């Protein structure tokens, strides 16, 4: 058995191994096609031909690995390499093939200056997956290792350790209705001077105070970009903000909580992916306004907006211990899978 760089002639066997794992229910990935392989592993950010590896035995491809090297994409963190996927043919498991692939990748990353190997959403190669028990509903990335997949014990055995746990949450929006209690919470907030609903650009509200309170320049950039689109009356011009890379037809709805001329909570923007998934970047509340029900109201309004846009379902990730999980559960979402962000040192004593 030997590990080598993948050649174009290996693709049919890689597809066969991949799809056999999918068909057996060992992984939740999409079926692999030539077009999907090229989009994800050849033309995508961080993709390098040298980091497509196969294991070969008796002139037959029996395993496949893809990874991403440090410094190979714009937001890459120094010293961080990423494992995207590792698969072994069922007929050849238990013979050290997966370990050989991983060891070869690790040593290559050590030569490239990496010190840590991650399985993480920071990997620029996002693999789509199907939500189990649903009518084909899906999500567009995995934020870590699926703890229910067949290969998870292998990762632990090889030395990967869990750093953070996330749960994927899901709701089928067919027949979804808001909790009647939300209307009462919204009225109470109004009596306290907090207005909730779609963002009105005419208010010209500030949002730096909220972003400072939670320490997030990411939310600041999201709000700045989306509000600028509203003021100009044009779609968001940043392709990174488009669901599936497709521009919206006009400015997208933001749902906000406003008090005293300041945005003190927001969620959105409301968008719809081709798959029928309601898409948004996240939800945020000013720390000085927490525990008043703002997030509960905004998230309920978000799901209502998804239904109005024709969304069939909504999925999201949240930390397994994140208090926001309760907000999502009250709105009707339930956990469908757990993914662990994992890491291991690149250099290991053999």
DOVOKE-743306 format. One record per residue (C-alpha): residue number from 1; x, y, z; residue in one letter. Coordinates in Angstrom, 2 decimals. Each point is the difference from the previous one (the first is absolute). Last residue first. Example, Ala and Ser with C-alpha at 12.3 -4.5 7.8 and 13.67 -1.06 7.14 Angstrom:
REM DOVOKE-743306
+-----+---------+---------+---------+------+
: pos :      c1 :      c2 :      c3 : code :
+-----+---------+---------+---------+------+
:   2 :   13.67 :   -1.06 :    7.14 :    s :
:   1 :   -1.37 :   -3.44 :    0.66 :    a :
+-----+---------+---------+---------+------+
//
This chain:
REM DOVOKE-743306
+-----+---------+---------+---------+------+
: pos :      c1 :      c2 :      c3 : code :
+-----+---------+---------+---------+------+
: 350 :    5.88 :    8.29 :   16.54 :    x :
: 349 :    0.30 :    3.24 :    1.97 :    x :
: 348 :   -2.45 :    2.42 :   -1.56 :    x :
: 347 :    0.48 :    3.17 :   -2.04 :    x :
: 346 :   -3.30 :    1.24 :   -1.43 :    x :
: 345 :   -1.52 :    0.35 :    3.45 :    x :
: 344 :   -3.69 :   -1.01 :    0.12 :    x :
: 343 :   -3.27 :    1.84 :   -0.35 :    x :
: 342 :   -3.75 :   -0.48 :    0.20 :    x :
: 341 :   -3.13 :    2.11 :   -0.40 :    x :
: 340 :   -2.73 :   -2.46 :    0.90 :    x :
: 339 :   -3.19 :   -0.37 :   -1.97 :    x :
: 338 :   -3.28 :   -1.11 :    1.53 :    x :
: 337 :   -3.04 :   -0.90 :   -2.08 :    x :
: 336 :   -3.75 :    0.57 :   -0.23 :    x :
: 335 :   -0.67 :    2.43 :    2.86 :    x :
: 334 :   -3.52 :    1.48 :    0.06 :    x :
: 333 :   -1.46 :    3.25 :   -1.30 :    x :
: 332 :   -3.50 :    1.01 :    1.10 :    x :
: 331 :    0.35 :    3.64 :    1.09 :    x :
: 330 :    0.52 :   -1.05 :    3.62 :    x :
: 329 :    2.87 :   -2.20 :   -1.19 :    x :
: 328 :    1.68 :    2.91 :   -1.78 :    x :
: 327 :   -0.15 :    2.27 :    3.03 :    x :
: 326 :    1.23 :   -2.82 :    2.24 :    x :
: 325 :    3.01 :   -0.50 :   -2.28 :    x :
: 324 :    0.85 :    3.67 :    0.54 :    x :
: 323 :    1.37 :   -1.03 :    3.43 :    x :
: 322 :    2.93 :   -1.65 :   -1.80 :    x :
: 321 :    1.00 :   -3.35 :    1.54 :    x :
: 320 :   -0.08 :   -2.06 :   -3.21 :    x :
: 319 :    1.25 :    3.04 :   -1.90 :    x :
: 318 :   -2.30 :    0.97 :   -2.82 :    x :
: 317 :   -0.47 :   -1.07 :   -3.58 :    x :
: 316 :   -2.93 :    0.85 :   -2.24 :    x :
: 315 :   -2.68 :   -1.56 :   -2.14 :    x :
: 314 :   -3.25 :    1.41 :   -1.35 :    x :
: 313 :   -2.65 :   -1.65 :   -2.13 :    x :
: 312 :   -2.30 :    0.37 :   -3.00 :    x :
: 311 :    0.65 :    3.70 :   -0.61 :    x :
: 310 :   -2.71 :    1.78 :   -1.99 :    x :
: 309 :    0.98 :    3.60 :    0.72 :    x :
: 308 :   -3.00 :    0.37 :    2.34 :    x :
: 307 :    1.10 :   -3.13 :    1.87 :    x :
: 306 :    3.51 :    1.41 :    0.37 :    x :
: 305 :   -1.43 :    3.29 :    1.28 :    x :
: 304 :   -1.98 :   -1.87 :    2.66 :    x :
: 303 :    3.20 :   -1.85 :    0.96 :    x :
: 302 :    1.78 :    3.34 :    0.43 :    x :
: 301 :   -2.87 :    1.47 :    2.03 :    x :
: 300 :    0.34 :   -2.95 :    2.40 :    x :
: 299 :    3.74 :    0.61 :    0.19 :    x :
: 298 :   -0.53 :    3.68 :    0.75 :    x :
: 297 :   -2.55 :   -0.63 :    2.75 :    x :
: 296 :    2.06 :   -2.64 :    1.84 :    x :
: 295 :    3.19 :    2.06 :   -0.42 :    x :
: 294 :   -1.65 :    3.03 :    1.61 :    x :
: 293 :   -1.48 :   -1.99 :    2.90 :    x :
: 292 :    1.31 :    2.26 :    2.75 :    x :
: 291 :    2.90 :   -2.22 :    1.03 :    x :
: 290 :    2.64 :    2.19 :   -1.68 :    x :
: 289 :   -0.33 :    3.74 :   -0.54 :    x :
: 288 :    3.34 :    1.24 :    1.40 :    x :
: 287 :    1.78 :   -2.85 :   -1.84 :    x :
: 286 :   -1.26 :    1.37 :   -3.33 :    x :
: 285 :   -1.73 :   -2.89 :   -1.76 :    x :
: 284 :    1.21 :   -1.97 :   -3.05 :    x :
: 283 :   -1.44 :   -2.55 :   -2.42 :    x :
: 282 :    1.63 :   -1.78 :   -2.91 :    x :
: 281 :    0.96 :    0.20 :   -3.68 :    x :
: 280 :   -3.34 :   -0.95 :   -1.51 :    x :
: 279 :   -1.29 :   -2.65 :   -2.41 :    x :
: 278 :   -3.47 :   -1.57 :   -0.36 :    x :
: 277 :    0.61 :   -3.23 :   -1.87 :    x :
: 276 :   -2.05 :   -0.68 :   -3.11 :    x :
: 275 :    2.84 :   -1.79 :   -1.79 :    x :
: 274 :    0.56 :    3.04 :   -2.19 :    x :
: 273 :    0.84 :    2.04 :    3.07 :    x :
: 272 :   -2.29 :    2.64 :    1.47 :    x :
: 271 :    1.03 :    3.16 :    1.81 :    x :
: 270 :   -1.03 :    2.02 :    3.01 :    x :
: 269 :    2.94 :    2.02 :    1.30 :    x :
: 268 :   -0.39 :   -0.91 :    2.72 :    x :
: 267 :   -0.11 :    0.70 :    3.72 :    x :
: 266 :    0.32 :    3.14 :    2.07 :    x :
: 265 :    0.22 :    1.39 :    3.50 :    x :
: 264 :    0.74 :    3.30 :    1.71 :    x :
: 263 :   -0.13 :    2.18 :   -3.11 :    x :
: 262 :    0.28 :    3.53 :    1.35 :    x :
: 261 :   -2.28 :    3.03 :   -0.41 :    x :
: 260 :   -1.29 :   -0.24 :    3.56 :    x :
: 259 :   -0.92 :   -3.66 :   -0.27 :    x :
: 258 :   -0.15 :   -2.09 :   -3.17 :    x :
: 257 :   -0.41 :   -3.77 :   -0.34 :    x :
: 256 :    0.75 :   -1.11 :   -3.52 :    x :
: 255 :   -1.03 :   -2.34 :   -2.78 :    x :
: 254 :    1.93 :    0.55 :   -3.20 :    x :
: 253 :   -1.74 :   -0.58 :   -3.31 :    x :
: 252 :    2.17 :   -0.32 :   -3.09 :    x :
: 251 :    0.59 :    2.86 :   -2.42 :    x :
: 250 :   -1.13 :   -0.99 :   -3.50 :    x :
: 249 :   -0.07 :   -2.92 :   -2.42 :    x :
: 248 :    2.46 :   -2.00 :    2.07 :    x :
: 247 :    3.34 :   -0.89 :   -1.59 :    x :
: 246 :    0.79 :   -3.72 :   -0.33 :    x :
: 245 :    3.20 :   -1.30 :    1.62 :    x :
: 244 :   -1.88 :   -2.91 :    1.63 :    x :
: 243 :   -1.34 :    2.50 :    2.58 :    x :
: 242 :    1.62 :    3.32 :   -0.74 :    x :
: 241 :    2.22 :    1.66 :    2.60 :    x :
: 240 :    3.28 :   -1.13 :   -1.52 :    x :
: 239 :   -1.19 :    1.45 :   -3.31 :    x :
: 238 :    0.18 :    3.56 :    1.47 :    x :
: 237 :   -2.26 :    2.36 :   -1.97 :    x :
: 236 :   -3.02 :   -0.24 :    2.29 :    x :
: 235 :   -2.91 :    0.78 :   -2.26 :    x :
: 234 :   -0.84 :    3.64 :   -0.73 :    x :
: 233 :   -2.20 :    2.60 :    1.68 :    x :
: 232 :    3.02 :    2.14 :    0.89 :    x :
: 231 :   -1.08 :    0.42 :    3.61 :    x :
: 230 :   -1.09 :   -3.62 :    0.24 :    x :
: 229 :    3.27 :   -1.29 :   -1.45 :    x :
: 228 :    1.95 :    2.19 :    2.44 :    x :
: 227 :   -2.04 :   -1.55 :    2.81 :    x :
: 226 :    1.03 :   -3.49 :   -1.13 :    x :
: 225 :    3.70 :    0.82 :   -0.23 :    x :
: 224 :    0.26 :    1.93 :    3.27 :    x :
: 223 :   -2.07 :   -2.59 :    1.82 :    x :
: 222 :    2.13 :   -2.91 :   -1.18 :    x :
: 221 :    3.26 :    1.90 :    0.62 :    x :
: 220 :   -1.02 :    0.87 :    3.57 :    x :
: 219 :   -1.12 :   -3.60 :    0.58 :    x :
: 218 :    3.49 :   -1.15 :   -0.98 :    x :
: 217 :    1.64 :    2.73 :    2.06 :    x :
: 216 :   -1.35 :   -1.77 :    3.05 :    x :
: 215 :    0.94 :    0.85 :    3.58 :    x :
: 214 :   -3.51 :   -0.63 :    1.40 :    x :
: 213 :   -0.29 :    3.46 :    1.54 :    x :
: 212 :    1.95 :    1.62 :   -2.82 :    x :
: 211 :   -2.42 :   -1.38 :   -2.57 :    x :
: 210 :   -2.96 :    1.30 :    1.99 :    x :
: 209 :    1.54 :    3.46 :    0.40 :    x :
: 208 :    1.01 :    0.09 :   -3.66 :    x :
: 207 :   -3.58 :   -0.48 :   -1.19 :    x :
: 206 :   -1.29 :    3.48 :   -0.70 :    x :
: 205 :   -3.46 :    0.61 :   -1.36 :    x :
: 204 :   -0.76 :    1.96 :   -3.17 :    x :
: 203 :   -3.74 :   -0.22 :    0.71 :    x :
: 202 :   -0.77 :    0.40 :   -3.72 :    x :
: 201 :    1.70 :   -3.34 :   -0.64 :    x :
: 200 :   -2.92 :   -1.82 :    1.67 :    x :
: 199 :    1.09 :   -3.46 :    1.10 :    x :
: 198 :   -2.77 :   -2.58 :    0.13 :    x :
: 197 :   -1.47 :   -0.52 :    3.47 :    x :
: 196 :    0.59 :    0.72 :    3.68 :    x :
: 195 :   -0.46 :    3.29 :    1.86 :    x :
: 194 :    1.50 :    0.34 :    3.48 :    x :
: 193 :   -1.38 :    2.87 :    2.10 :    x :
: 192 :   -0.90 :   -2.13 :    3.03 :    x :
: 191 :   -3.68 :   -0.07 :   -1.04 :    x :
: 190 :    1.17 :   -1.27 :   -3.40 :    x :
: 189 :    1.90 :   -2.80 :    1.73 :    x :
: 188 :   -3.20 :   -1.02 :    1.81 :    x :
: 187 :   -1.90 :   -0.02 :   -3.29 :    x :
: 186 :    2.62 :   -2.26 :   -1.60 :    x :
: 185 :   -0.10 :   -2.37 :    2.95 :    x :
: 184 :   -3.76 :   -0.26 :   -0.35 :    x :
: 183 :    0.22 :   -0.73 :   -3.72 :    x :
: 182 :    2.63 :   -2.68 :    0.70 :    x :
: 181 :   -2.37 :   -1.90 :    2.30 :    x :
: 180 :   -2.03 :   -1.13 :   -3.02 :    x :
: 179 :    2.95 :   -2.21 :   -1.08 :    x :
: 178 :    0.42 :    0.58 :   -3.71 :    x :
: 177 :   -1.46 :   -2.39 :   -2.60 :    x :
: 176 :    1.76 :   -2.68 :   -2.05 :    x :
: 175 :   -2.25 :   -1.93 :   -2.42 :    x :
: 174 :    2.87 :   -0.83 :   -2.33 :    x :
: 173 :    2.95 :    1.75 :    1.60 :    x :
: 172 :    1.89 :   -3.24 :    0.75 :    x :
: 171 :    2.33 :    0.96 :    2.83 :    x :
: 170 :    3.65 :   -0.88 :    0.49 :    x :
: 169 :    2.88 :    0.32 :    2.45 :    x :
: 168 :    3.60 :   -1.09 :   -0.57 :    x :
: 167 :    1.84 :   -0.28 :    3.29 :    x :
: 166 :    3.47 :    1.29 :    0.74 :    x :
: 165 :    2.67 :   -1.31 :    2.34 :    x :
: 164 :    3.38 :    1.66 :    0.56 :    x :
: 163 :    3.60 :   -1.11 :    0.43 :    x :
: 162 :   -0.36 :   -3.75 :   -0.54 :    x :
: 161 :    3.26 :   -1.92 :   -0.35 :    x :
: 160 :    1.45 :   -1.65 :   -3.10 :    x :
: 159 :    2.61 :   -2.60 :    0.93 :    x :
: 158 :   -0.30 :   -2.74 :   -2.62 :    x :
: 157 :   -2.40 :   -1.99 :    2.19 :    x :
: 156 :   -2.29 :    3.02 :    0.26 :    x :
: 155 :   -0.10 :    0.34 :   -3.78 :    x :
: 154 :   -0.65 :   -3.73 :   -0.43 :    x :
: 153 :   -2.87 :    0.15 :    2.49 :    x :
: 152 :   -1.61 :    2.69 :   -2.20 :    x :
: 151 :    0.29 :   -1.96 :   -3.26 :    x :
: 150 :   -3.45 :   -1.60 :   -0.06 :    x :
: 149 :   -1.78 :    3.33 :    0.41 :    x :
: 148 :   -1.97 :    0.73 :    3.16 :    x :
: 147 :    2.47 :    2.52 :    1.48 :    x :
: 146 :   -0.02 :    1.99 :   -3.25 :    x :
: 145 :    3.38 :    1.73 :    0.02 :    x :
: 144 :   -0.04 :    3.79 :   -0.19 :    x :
: 143 :   -1.99 :    2.96 :   -1.28 :    x :
: 142 :   -1.59 :   -1.96 :   -2.86 :    x :
: 141 :   -1.21 :    2.10 :   -2.89 :    x :
: 140 :   -2.89 :    0.81 :   -2.35 :    x :
: 139 :   -2.91 :   -1.59 :    1.83 :    x :
: 138 :   -2.64 :   -2.31 :   -1.41 :    x :
: 137 :   -3.65 :   -0.91 :   -0.35 :    x :
: 136 :   -0.65 :   -3.07 :   -2.14 :    x :
: 135 :   -3.40 :   -0.86 :    1.49 :    x :
: 134 :    1.33 :   -0.22 :    3.58 :    x :
: 133 :    1.06 :   -2.90 :    2.23 :    x :
: 132 :    3.71 :    0.80 :   -0.14 :    x :
: 131 :    0.93 :    3.58 :   -1.03 :    x :
: 130 :    2.06 :   -0.40 :   -3.17 :    x :
: 129 :    3.52 :    1.36 :   -0.23 :    x :
: 128 :    1.94 :    2.64 :   -1.92 :    x :
: 127 :    3.78 :    0.13 :    0.38 :    x :
: 126 :    1.63 :    3.36 :    0.60 :    x :
: 125 :    3.60 :    0.37 :   -1.19 :    x :
: 124 :    1.21 :    3.25 :    1.59 :    x :
: 123 :    0.95 :   -1.86 :    3.21 :    x :
: 122 :   -0.96 :    2.42 :    2.76 :    x :
: 121 :   -3.01 :   -2.26 :    0.63 :    x :
: 120 :    2.40 :   -2.37 :    1.77 :    x :
: 119 :    1.90 :   -3.26 :   -0.06 :    x :
: 118 :    3.39 :    1.36 :    0.94 :    x :
: 117 :    3.66 :   -0.97 :   -0.37 :    x :
: 116 :    2.43 :    2.02 :    2.09 :    x :
: 115 :    3.67 :    1.03 :   -0.44 :    x :
: 114 :    0.06 :    0.73 :   -3.72 :    x :
: 113 :    3.26 :    1.18 :   -1.56 :    x :
: 112 :   -0.40 :   -1.50 :   -3.48 :    x :
: 111 :    2.37 :   -2.89 :    0.83 :    x :
: 110 :   -2.25 :   -0.79 :    2.97 :    x :
: 109 :   -2.98 :    0.04 :   -2.35 :    x :
: 108 :    1.58 :   -2.68 :   -2.20 :    x :
: 107 :    0.73 :   -2.09 :    3.08 :    x :
: 106 :   -3.61 :    0.30 :    1.11 :    x :
: 105 :   -1.33 :   -0.93 :   -3.44 :    x :
: 104 :    2.12 :   -3.14 :   -0.17 :    x :
: 103 :   -1.00 :   -0.94 :    3.54 :    x :
: 102 :   -3.69 :    0.44 :   -0.84 :    x :
: 101 :    0.19 :   -2.17 :   -3.10 :    x :
: 100 :    1.96 :   -2.69 :    1.85 :    x :
:  99 :   -2.47 :    0.11 :    2.88 :    x :
:  98 :   -2.92 :   -0.51 :   -2.38 :    x :
:  97 :    1.75 :   -2.96 :   -1.62 :    x :
:  96 :    1.01 :   -1.70 :    3.24 :    x :
:  95 :   -1.57 :   -3.38 :   -0.79 :    x :
:  94 :   -3.23 :    0.27 :    1.97 :    x :
:  93 :   -1.94 :    1.03 :   -3.07 :    x :
:  92 :    0.66 :   -1.38 :   -3.47 :    x :
:  91 :   -3.39 :   -1.38 :   -1.08 :    x :
:  90 :   -1.80 :    3.09 :    1.31 :    x :
:  89 :    2.04 :    2.27 :   -2.30 :    x :
:  88 :    1.69 :    2.72 :    2.05 :    x :
:  87 :   -1.07 :    3.63 :    0.33 :    x :
:  86 :    1.68 :    3.15 :    1.31 :    x :
:  85 :   -1.57 :    3.44 :   -0.35 :    x :
:  84 :    0.84 :    3.66 :    0.56 :    x :
:  83 :    3.04 :   -0.11 :    2.29 :    x :
:  82 :    1.19 :    3.53 :    0.64 :    x :
:  81 :    3.40 :    1.60 :    0.56 :    x :
:  80 :    0.64 :    2.85 :    2.43 :    x :
:  79 :    3.50 :    1.40 :    0.52 :    x :
:  78 :   -0.92 :    3.55 :   -0.92 :    x :
:  77 :   -3.77 :    0.48 :   -0.34 :    x :
:  76 :   -1.43 :    0.00 :   -3.51 :    x :
:  75 :   -2.36 :    2.85 :   -0.79 :    x :
:  74 :    1.26 :    0.49 :   -3.56 :    x :
:  73 :    0.49 :   -3.68 :   -1.00 :    x :
:  72 :    3.05 :   -2.26 :   -0.28 :    x :
:  71 :    1.94 :    1.40 :    2.94 :    x :
:  70 :   -0.25 :   -3.17 :    2.03 :    x :
:  69 :   -0.76 :   -3.13 :   -2.05 :    x :
:  68 :   -3.42 :   -1.47 :   -0.74 :    x :
:  67 :   -0.87 :   -3.69 :    0.03 :    x :
:  66 :   -1.52 :   -2.72 :   -2.13 :    x :
:  65 :    0.34 :   -3.71 :    0.58 :    x :
:  64 :   -0.96 :   -3.11 :   -1.98 :    x :
:  63 :    0.26 :   -3.77 :    0.51 :    x :
:  62 :   -0.05 :   -3.33 :   -1.85 :    x :
:  61 :    1.26 :    0.94 :   -3.47 :    x :
:  60 :    0.94 :   -3.23 :   -1.76 :    x :
:  59 :    3.39 :   -0.82 :   -1.53 :    x :
:  58 :    0.58 :   -2.78 :    2.54 :    x :
:  57 :   -0.55 :    2.50 :    2.82 :    x :
:  56 :   -0.25 :    3.75 :   -0.51 :    x :
:  55 :   -0.70 :    2.70 :    2.58 :    x :
:  54 :   -1.06 :    3.31 :   -1.49 :    x :
:  53 :    0.95 :    3.59 :    0.73 :    x :
:  52 :   -1.39 :    3.33 :   -1.19 :    x :
:  51 :    2.31 :    2.43 :    1.75 :    x :
:  50 :    2.47 :    0.24 :   -2.87 :    x :
:  49 :   -2.74 :    1.24 :   -2.32 :    x :
:  48 :   -0.59 :    3.09 :    2.19 :    x :
:  47 :   -3.37 :    1.28 :    1.21 :    x :
:  46 :   -0.01 :    2.92 :    2.44 :    x :
:  45 :   -2.95 :    1.70 :   -1.64 :    x :
:  44 :   -2.03 :   -2.23 :   -2.36 :    x :
:  43 :    0.87 :   -0.95 :   -3.58 :    x :
:  42 :    1.40 :   -3.49 :    0.59 :    x :
:  41 :   -1.53 :   -1.52 :    3.11 :    x :
:  40 :   -3.49 :    1.46 :    0.34 :    x :
:  39 :   -0.99 :    1.04 :   -3.51 :    x :
:  38 :    1.99 :   -2.76 :   -1.70 :    x :
:  37 :   -1.42 :   -2.71 :    2.24 :    x :
:  36 :   -3.54 :    1.35 :   -0.43 :    x :
:  35 :    0.34 :   -0.09 :   -3.81 :    x :
:  34 :    1.50 :   -3.50 :   -0.01 :    x :
:  33 :   -2.77 :   -1.24 :    2.25 :    x :
:  32 :    0.01 :   -0.88 :    3.70 :    x :
:  31 :   -3.24 :   -0.79 :    1.76 :    x :
:  30 :   -0.68 :    2.65 :    2.62 :    x :
:  29 :    1.56 :   -0.66 :    3.38 :    x :
:  28 :   -1.79 :   -1.56 :    2.98 :    x :
:  27 :    2.63 :   -2.65 :    0.79 :    x :
:  26 :   -0.19 :   -3.69 :    0.95 :    x :
:  25 :   -3.53 :   -0.35 :   -1.39 :    x :
:  24 :    1.04 :   -2.92 :   -2.22 :    x :
:  23 :   -0.93 :    1.98 :   -3.11 :    x :
:  22 :    2.22 :    2.89 :    1.10 :    x :
:  21 :    3.00 :   -2.26 :    0.66 :    x :
:  20 :   -0.54 :   -1.72 :   -3.38 :    x :
:  19 :   -0.22 :    3.45 :   -1.56 :    x :
:  18 :    3.45 :    1.00 :    1.24 :    x :
:  17 :    1.71 :   -3.28 :   -0.96 :    x :
:  16 :   -1.50 :    0.03 :   -3.52 :    x :
:  15 :    0.75 :    3.69 :   -0.53 :    x :
:  14 :    3.63 :   -0.59 :    1.02 :    x :
:  13 :    0.11 :   -2.95 :   -2.40 :    x :
:  12 :   -1.35 :    2.08 :   -2.88 :    x :
:  11 :    2.41 :    2.86 :    0.87 :    x :
:  10 :    3.21 :   -2.00 :   -0.09 :    x :
:   9 :    0.74 :    0.74 :   -3.68 :    x :
:   8 :    0.29 :    3.71 :    0.84 :    x :
:   7 :    2.98 :   -0.86 :    2.24 :    x :
:   6 :    0.06 :    0.17 :    3.81 :    x :
:   5 :    3.34 :    0.54 :    1.71 :    x :
:   4 :    1.36 :   -3.13 :    1.60 :    x :
:   3 :   -0.42 :   -2.32 :    2.95 :    x :
:   2 :    1.28 :   -3.54 :   -0.39 :    x :
:   1 :   -1.26 :   -3.50 :    0.78 :    x :
+-----+---------+---------+---------+------+
//
